[in-house]
Amino acid sequence: MTIADIPADELTEEQAKEELARLAREIDKHDRLYHTEDKPIVSDAEYDLLRRRNLAVEQCFPNLIREDSPSRRVGAPVSEKFEKVRHKVPMLSLDNAFSDDDVVDFVARIRRFLKLEPHSPIAMTAEPKIDGLSLSLRYENGRLVSAATRGDGQVGENVTANARAVADIPNVLSGDCPDIIEVRGEVYMTHRDFLALNQRQEAEGKQTYVNPRNTAAGSLRQLDPAITAARPLKFYAYAWGEVSEMPSETQMGMVEVLKSCGFRTNDLMCLCETARELLEHHHKIEEQRATLSYDIDGVVYKVNDLALQQRLGFVSRSPRWAIAHKFPAEKASTILRGIDIQVGRTGALTPVARLEPVTVGGVVVTNATLHNAEEIERLGIKIGDTVTVQRAGDVIPQILGYVEERRPPDAVGFEFPKVCPCELKTPVVRDSTVGGGEGVVRRCSGEFACPYQRIEHLRHFVSRRAFDIEGLGEKQIEFFFRDPDLPVKSPADIFTLAERDEKNLKKLKDKEGWGAVSAGNLFEAIEVRRTIPLDRMIYGLGIRHVGDRTAMTLARAYGTWQDFHEAALAIANGDLSAREEMDALEDIGDAVIDAVANYFAEEHNCKLVSDLAAQVNVQETERPTSDSPFAGKTIVFTGALERMSRDEAKGMAERLGAKVAGSVSKKTDLVVAGPGAGSKLKKAAELGVEVIDEDAWFAQVDGSG
Ligand code: IVH
């Protein structure tokens, strides 16, 4: 008799643990065979039996439920199957406010930006922030033509067939609507529907879901629209993307138009004029929160006048004209079972608390971040303590403190390791601070030898904003890193995989977890990425302080891989004029330049980069080849701009082929100065750089168009 034959309630704890591990493995394998490779090897009944067995063991041993348990997974692992859609107008996220003061600051910031008197009224909408997932629906001549999830904001997944199956989403718009309109809003599930669905799932021995939001997401991303149709999803419209002709000039008016087109809109939306009124509305909604039939996690405030929204523009990925005022985080207490150390891409060692699973705000929490050794000391926690955990939105849960009366006598303090947990056991060193003191970050000194760092580096390389290779995620990277037949130790190795596989006797398709289809798909996906935009290439290198936006700035400024690479090497060699040139770019300062210099001063990195460059074709970053008088010029905007926001100004200049720099130098060709311009204007005068005002800028731009 094997463990699998023992009834769930007769298993010992040891056996139950083993059985849950086996079931997780088995179910995962069948899920993959079914969903990814379309070739299941067991019948539905056999598969259900595995799931039911898993559930039964978990019910008897709830303390042993695994983090990767099939019962915790929501929906099918389907994302690889949906086509990608590029949003015409990006789907942005919202900045957060957590306190009343944050809201007051937000309103004051807007007034300042718009040059309004400190207490002048400014019309703003306030509406619930629905805890679901956002969807963009494109209608042409009143008909739904496509639906896309938000994805990374730029590219989402095409879920048109599924959106058509949602009763709340009209296939044909009613009334008088624009020829082209992208309606955006939130897909969600009500509490009642969520509970009923879970009861049904349980009765059928199928997986149950964690919370309504994940369920809505899983339901919308099913490969079979019939499954989506059977799930009671709802949709609130609250925003828009591309619109051929705007039917209203205000946020409120637009939402009314969406309503008249046949969408449901939220009744709790109202118009306010001051921060105090916004806060009152927040309070009112918070009081009603428990009685609402759906989850909300805050209140969203938006400037009502669309012309003002346009002037306010964006900072990073969020609009300056809106903010999400979150409700306070939810808390719970649980036991701290241990503290693990994670090693990041740059070798930073981060302690992570392993917790007895606990539900906080509807989500099971098993880990919490502890940041660094000082944080552990500050909290004063010991292993075995009862700790309070807080979770706000999607952020990683945090430990707030411990309950003194419940500290067991055998609670043990945590000693930060002196060596890296990797096989090499390399000594841990502390970063130094600017003043030369000891910083809080401890790093493994192994750098390129530390397997953890190398794996993290490769993971970054294939991540969504870098090379984004379909089918090559974190798990697969680790697999290849450790695989003796097809090792991937550096990014270039990814691009020689197919060729090496071809020559190998031990082929990928014959390996555990792979098949002919998945191996073929992977090689194809890698081939697709052999041609890569310059900004992704730069970001993928994993240079410290070079995030995707900085990478884009660099790509726009240098245009080609060769130019960027040469400049980076020159900077690493101490070439001051190359450094100055990079320094003149907006948003780029010493931290980035030093990081680029350090990266390219390292022989190992230089080899990694040249091996990689030999494998891929790096696309030039689109630099308008316009014959505009601004092409190739370096422009600095300074002072208070009144007709455009900084982001708009930058966008305009870049579209005309110019580079926008943050400081005036010998290389500056033009300074556009608004009122109040100071030191930059003076510097321009000293260097004899041409200076014009905003009106002249617009006149020249119009003239060049
Ligand atoms: S407005 C440009 N309004 O929150 C801003 N978003 O963090 C567009 N959300 O991705 C979003 N309720 O999924 C807006 N009433 C509401 C919302 C809302 C929920 C979500 C949405 C968005 C996220 C932004």
Residues whose N, C-alpha, C, O or C-beta is under 5 A from the ligand:
A	BS01	IVH	L92 S93 L94 E127 P128 K129 I130 L133 S134 E186 Y238 A239 V300 P319
